[in-house]
């Protein structure tokens, strides 16, 4: 009686261009901040909108192999975006 060969699962691989595009997406998205400012421009409340959206994208990614790299890029982009004042400035009127 012949033995049946074990089935080998093929793991889907991500193209290098797709990975590069995702890294650029995380860089741009992570640097986006929403800053709520009072009319006197004396107080700011920064909200990391891009970091939250990027974390949602990273956790729902199909390829979970490179998640650590993606999260590191996202965190560095968020810190750079905070210091470079990148994002949207929203003036809150009382």
C-alpha positions in Angstrom: 0.0 0.0 0.0 1.4 3.4 -1.0 1.8 6.1 1.6 0.0 9.4 1.0 2.3 12.4 0.9 1.6 15.0 3.6 0.0 18.1 2.4 2.3 21.2 2.5 0.6 24.5 3.1 2.0 27.3 1.0 2.4 30.5 2.9 1.4 33.6 1.1 4.3 36.1 0.7 4.1 39.8 0.6 5.8 41.7 -2.2 8.6 44.0 -1.3 6.7 46.9 -3.0 3.6 46.3 -0.9 5.8 46.3 2.3 7.5 49.5 1.3 4.1 51.1 0.5 2.8 50.1 4.0 5.9 51.6 5.7 5.3 54.9 3.8 1.7 54.7 4.8 2.6 54.2 8.5 5.1 57.1 8.3 2.6 59.5 6.9 -0.3 58.3 9.0 1.7 58.2 12.3 2.8 61.8 11.9 -0.7 63.1 11.8 -1.9 64.9 15.0 -5.1 66.8 15.8 -4.4 69.8 18.0 -7.2 71.5 19.9 -6.3 75.1 20.6 -8.2 77.7 22.6 -8.7 81.1 20.9 -6.0 82.9 23.0 -3.5 80.3 21.7 -2.3 79.7 25.2 -3.3 76.0 25.6 -3.0 73.0 23.3 -4.4 69.5 23.5 -2.6 67.2 21.1 -4.5 64.1 20.0 -2.6 61.4 18.1 -5.2 60.6 15.5 -2.8 59.1 13.0 -1.3 56.8 15.7 -4.7 55.4 16.5 -5.6 54.8 12.9 -2.2 53.3 12.2 -2.6 50.9 15.1 -6.0 49.8 13.8 -4.4 49.1 10.4 -1.5 47.3 11.9 -3.6 45.0 14.1 -5.9 44.0 11.2 -3.1 43.3 8.8 -3.2 40.0 6.9 0.6 39.5 7.1 1.4 39.5 10.8 5.1 38.7 10.3 6.4 42.3 10.2 4.1 43.8 12.8 6.9 44.7 15.1 8.6 46.7 12.4 5.4 48.4 11.4 4.6 49.4 15.0 8.1 50.7 15.5 7.9 52.9 12.4 4.5 54.1 13.4 5.7 55.1 16.9 8.7 56.9 15.6 6.6 58.7 13.0 4.2 59.8 15.8 7.0 61.2 17.9 8.5 63.0 14.9 5.0 64.4 14.0 4.5 65.7 17.5 7.7 67.7 17.5 7.4 68.9 13.9 3.9 70.2 14.5 2.5 68.0 11.7 -1.2 67.6 11.4 -4.4 69.7 11.8 -4.9 72.7 14.0 -8.4 73.1 15.2 -9.3 76.3 17.2 -12.0 75.7 19.8 -14.3 78.6 20.5 -16.0 78.8 23.8 
